[in-house]
């Protein structure tokens, strides 16, 4: 697998497309129509991600350039949404799962009318905290900030429409909302609900009961945290998702992000990390 992104060249490509489309409303309308059916292409063309650990020449703010397993994950999210089935993501660190779910949320917010995307985590500061890049809503706002102005809904004002734990699309009626702790699922019905780090919730059963009436599509995102939790039980009862293969209705669809799925992580990298952890 070859994956060696040139971020400078990608930024230049995006700037060229941004300027070209800004001056051609007819072409812009055609492109936006195309993106309605292609979240992978939209993310690859316009979304960004952020890693404060990067040092030059790798930028901290990077254009999202998806490797194949990340593209599979976006299609997994879309399949769950279209089939109204829940999914679970068992992830290794640094695979971009949360950022991808944020990008998919913004895609829905832009292109699907009257969609409500819910986000929850075990602590409020993990959902929304201004200036904290590890929280969910700063990621969402950052993706919106770097979209071309012509791509944003007409009349969109971040001060008015991107407030604390709520982002509203003033044109198509869609929204992204946030909740925390035991309040997950209490805020009303949602089209799709993302539960970040769901293996670490203190009162997981209460949250499950609330979300059962709240949404048809629940996406649990977490690294492994032992076996004494709802995340583990759902993981073991679910079915692995493979593109093109049918999964029995009602079964949670399982997507695994293994560290080996990252093109730049080798066995030598893993051995160094393991030795360091053991030391």
C-alpha positions in Angstrom: 0.0 0.0 0.0 1.4 3.4 -1.0 0.3 6.4 1.1 2.7 9.3 1.4 0.7 12.5 1.3 2.2 15.7 0.0 0.4 18.3 2.2 1.8 21.3 0.4 0.7 20.1 -3.0 -2.7 19.1 -1.6 -3.2 22.6 -0.1 -2.3 24.1 -3.5 -4.7 21.8 -5.3 -7.5 22.8 -2.9 -6.8 26.5 -3.2 -6.9 26.2 -7.0 -10.3 24.4 -6.9 -11.6 26.8 -4.3 -10.9 29.8 -6.5 -12.1 28.1 -9.7 -15.4 27.2 -8.2 -15.9 30.6 -6.5 -16.1 32.2 -10.0 -18.3 29.6 -11.6 -21.8 29.2 -10.0 -23.0 26.7 -12.6 -20.0 24.4 -12.1 -20.2 24.9 -8.3 -23.8 23.7 -8.3 -22.8 20.5 -10.3 -20.0 19.8 -7.9 -22.2 20.2 -4.8 -24.8 17.9 -6.3 -22.0 15.3 -6.8 -20.9 15.6 -3.2 -24.4 14.9 -1.9 -23.7 11.2 -2.9 -20.0 11.0 -2.1 -18.9 11.8 1.5 -15.5 10.3 0.8 -14.7 12.6 -2.1 -16.0 15.6 -0.1 -13.8 14.8 2.9 -10.8 14.3 0.6 -11.4 17.5 -1.2 -12.3 19.9 1.6 -11.9 18.6 5.2 -9.0 19.2 7.5 -7.6 17.5 10.6 -5.3 18.7 13.3 -2.4 17.1 15.3 -0.5 19.3 17.8 2.3 16.7 18.0 3.5 17.4 14.4 6.8 19.2 13.8 8.0 20.8 10.6 7.9 20.1 7.8 4.6 18.2 8.6 1.9 20.9 9.4 -0.2 20.6 12.5 -3.3 21.6 10.5 -3.4 19.1 7.7 -5.8 18.5 4.7 -7.6 15.2 5.3 -6.1 12.7 2.8 -7.8 9.4 3.6 -6.0 6.1 3.4 -8.1 3.1 2.2 -9.2 1.9 5.6 -10.5 5.4 6.5 -12.5 5.4 3.2 -14.0 2.1 4.2 -15.0 3.6 7.6 -16.8 6.5 6.0 -18.7 4.0 3.8 -19.4 2.0 7.0 -21.0 5.1 8.6 -23.1 5.7 5.5 -24.3 2.1 5.4 -25.4 2.2 9.0 -27.3 5.5 8.3 -29.0 4.3 5.1 -30.0 0.9 6.6 -31.0 2.4 10.0 -28.7 0.1 11.9 -26.3 0.8 14.8 -22.6 0.4 14.5 -19.6 0.0 16.8 -16.0 1.1 16.1 -13.2 -0.7 18.0 -10.3 1.6 17.3 -6.6 1.8 17.9 -5.1 5.2 18.7 -4.3 7.7 16.0 -6.5 6.2 13.3 -8.6 9.4 13.0 -11.9 7.7 13.9 -13.3 10.7 15.8 -12.2 13.2 13.2 -13.8 11.1 10.5 -17.1 11.0 12.5 -16.9 14.8 12.8 -16.3 15.2 9.1 -19.3 12.8 8.3 -21.4 14.8 10.7 -20.6 18.1 8.9 -21.3 16.3 5.5 -24.8 15.4 6.8 -25.3 18.9 8.2 -24.5 20.4 4.8 -26.2 17.9 2.4 -29.1 16.2 4.2 -32.1 18.4 5.1 -33.7 18.1 8.6 -31.0 15.8 9.9 -30.1 15.9 13.6 -26.7 14.5 14.5 -26.2 13.8 18.2 -22.8 13.7 19.9 -22.1 12.5 23.5 -19.2 11.7 25.7 -18.7 10.9 29.4 -17.7 14.5 30.4 -19.0 17.9 29.2 -15.5 19.2 28.5 -15.0 16.3 26.1 -18.0 17.4 24.1 -17.4 21.1 23.9 -14.8 23.4 25.4 -13.6 26.4 23.5 -9.9 26.2 22.5 -9.5 22.6 23.5 -8.7 20.5 20.4 -9.5 17.2 22.0 -13.2 18.1 22.5 -15.7 17.3 19.8 -17.3 20.6 18.9 -14.0 22.5 18.4 -13.2 19.8 15.7 -16.6 20.4 14.1 -16.1 24.2 14.1 -12.6 23.9 12.7 -13.8 21.8 9.8 -16.5 24.5 9.1 -13.9 27.3 9.4 -11.8 26.0 6.6 -14.6 25.3 4.1 -15.0 27.8 1.2 -17.5 30.6 2.1 -19.6 29.6 -1.0 -20.0 26.1 0.4 -21.5 27.2 3.7 -25.3 27.8 4.0 -26.4 31.2 3.0 -26.6 33.4 6.0 -24.6 31.1 8.2 -23.0 33.1 11.1 -20.7 31.1 13.5 -21.6 33.5 16.3 -25.3 32.8 15.9 -25.4 29.3 14.4 -22.4 27.6 16.0 -23.0 28.1 19.7 -22.2 25.9 22.7 -22.9 22.3 21.9 -25.1 23.2 19.0 -24.5 23.9 15.3 -27.5 24.8 13.2 -27.9 25.0 9.4 -30.1 28.0 8.8 -31.1 26.9 5.3 -31.9 23.2 5.4 -32.9 22.8 9.1 -30.2 20.3 10.1 -28.4 20.5 13.4 -25.5 18.9 15.3 -26.1 18.8 19.1 -24.1 17.7 22.1 -24.8 16.0 25.5 -22.6 14.7 28.3 -22.6 12.1 31.0 -25.9 10.6 32.1 -27.8 13.1 30.0 -27.0 11.3 26.8 -30.2 10.6 24.9 -32.3 13.0 27.0 -32.2 15.9 24.4 -34.7 14.6 21.9 -34.7 12.4 18.8 -31.7 12.2 16.5 -31.1 10.8 13.0 -27.7 9.4 14.1 -26.0 9.5 17.5 -22.2 9.3 18.1 -21.0 8.1 21.5 -17.3 8.9 21.9 -15.2 6.7 24.2 -18.3 4.7 25.0 -16.3 1.9 26.8 -15.6 4.4 29.6 -19.1 5.5 30.6 -20.0 5.2 34.3 -23.7 4.5 33.9 -23.8 2.9 30.5 -27.0 1.0 31.0 -29.0 4.1 31.8 -27.6 5.8 28.6 -28.5 2.7 26.6 -32.1 2.9 27.8 -32.4 6.6 26.9 -30.8 6.2 23.5 -33.0 3.2 22.6 -36.0 5.6 22.2 -33.9 8.5 20.8 -32.3 7.2 17.6 -32.3 4.3 15.2 -28.6 4.7 14.4 -26.2 4.7 17.4 -22.5 4.7 16.6 -20.2 3.6 19.5 -16.6 4.8 19.2 -14.0 3.6 21.6 -10.7 1.9 22.3 -10.9 -1.3 24.3 -11.4 -1.0 28.1 -11.7 -4.5 29.4 -14.8 -6.7 29.4 -16.9 -5.3 32.2 -18.9 -2.8 30.1 -21.7 -2.5 27.6 -19.3 -1.6 24.8 -17.6 -5.0 25.2 -20.9 -6.9 25.3 -22.2 -5.1 22.2 -18.9 -5.8 20.4 -19.0 -9.5 21.1 -22.7 -9.8 20.1 -22.3 -7.8 16.9 -21.3 -8.8 13.3 -18.2 -7.7 11.5 -19.0 -5.3 8.6 -17.6 -6.1 5.2 -18.6 -4.1 2.2 -21.2 -5.9 0.1 -22.0 -8.6 2.7 -25.4 -8.7 4.4 -25.7 -8.4 8.2 -28.9 -9.7 9.9 -31.3 -6.8 10.8 -31.0 -5.6 14.3 -27.4 -6.7 14.7 -24.8 -4.1 15.7 -22.3 -3.7 12.8 -18.7 -3.9 13.9 -15.9 -2.0 12.3 -12.3 -2.6 13.6 -9.6 0.0 13.2 -6.4 -2.0 13.8 -3.0 -0.3 14.0 -1.9 -2.4 11.1 -4.5 -0.6 8.9 -2.4 2.6 9.0 0.0 2.6 6.0 2.8 4.3 8.0 2.7 2.0 11.0 5.0 -1.0 10.6 5.9 -4.0 12.8 9.1 -2.1 13.7 7.0 0.9 14.9 4.9 -1.4 17.0 7.9 -3.1 18.6 9.4 0.2 19.5 6.2 1.4 21.1 5.8 -1.9 23.0 9.3 -1.8 24.3 8.9 1.8 25.5 5.6 0.9 27.3 7.1 -2.1 29.0 10.1 -0.1 30.1 
